Each structure stands twice: as structure tokens, then as C-alpha cells.
């Protein structure tokens, strides 16, 4: 799970970039799901699930992921997103 908080005036740009990332990630080999959600206040939540750690690593190295991460430096608070690894409970 990733949470990105937009800098003032950047919420629309963040949503656009997150949507593009989700569309690209959903067709990656090993992707099970990739959800882009918004929270009240304009934050974006990205929830991804991959079949293997290698598929996730490939996603992180993909050009579209790298471009998204570079864009966050300009448009997200703290110049990055907060990444929280999750594990299936039930």
C-alpha cells in the first residue's frame, strides 16, 4: 500500500498520474491487482498485489513506476509516498 499526499494545488495532477500508473501496472506480468483510490483531502492510496516478490521488484523497476516516483518529488508532500507493506490476514 502506498499513500501520497499532494502538495497544495497538485491533487488533480497526482490523481492523473496515479490513474496512469494503475493502468500500466495492471498489465504487468505477475500483477494480481492494482487499485488507485482517493481519500478525503486529495490523498491517493495505491494498493497492489503481485504473484511473487520478483514480479513486485520488476514493477518497481518499470519505467512507468520510476516516472511516477520522480513526479512525486515535485507534487507530493515530503517529496515521496509512504509505503506500507501488507500481508494477507484472511
N, C-alpha and C positions, 0 to 999 in steps of 0.2 A: 504494500500500500504506500502511496506517495501523497503527501498533502503539500500543495503550493499556494501560498498567499500572495495575491497580486499587489504590486506597488500601486499607489493611487493612480487612477486613470488607465490601468493596464488590464483590468478584468476581462474585457472583450478580447483583447489580444491573447491572453492566457487561455481562455476558453477555446478560441480558434486553434491555437497550437496544440492544445490537449486533444481536441477532436481529430486533428490530422494525425497525431501520434497514435491514437487509438485505432484509427482506420488502418494505418500501416502495420501496427503490431498484430492486429487480428489475423493477418495472413502470413505471419512468420511461422516457419516450421516449429512445432512443439508448443505453440500457443494454445491454451485451453480457453482462456477468456481474458478480455481486457476491457474494463469499464472506465469511462470518464464521467464523473459526477460533479455537480456543483453543490456548494454549501451556501447557506445564508451568509451574505457579506462578500461573496465573489470568489472564495477559495475553491480550488479544484482538487478533487480526490481522484487518484488513478488507482484502480485495483486490477492487478494482473496475476495470472496463474499460468505456469508453464509446466510441461510434462517432466522436464529434467532440469537440474542445475545448469547443464550445458546449454540448453535452449534459452534459459534466462540470461546466461552470460552472453550468448550471441545477440540477444535483444539489446542488452546494454551496450554492445559494441556496434550495433547497426547505425548507419549514417543518420536515419531519421531520429533515433534516440539521442545520438550525440548532438544533433542540431537543436533538439528540444532542450537539452541540458544547457547548451550555450545560451540559448534565448532566455532561460530562467535567470541567468546572471544579470540581465537587463530589466526583466519585468517582474521578478518575484522578490518579496521581502526576504532579507537575509541572503540574497543572491543565489538561492538554491531552494530545493524542495526538501522536506523532511521525509525520509524513507523509513518505513516501519515494516520489517519482515513479519509475516503472519504464518501460522501453521493451522491446518485443518483440525478442528476440535471434534466435530461430529458430522 
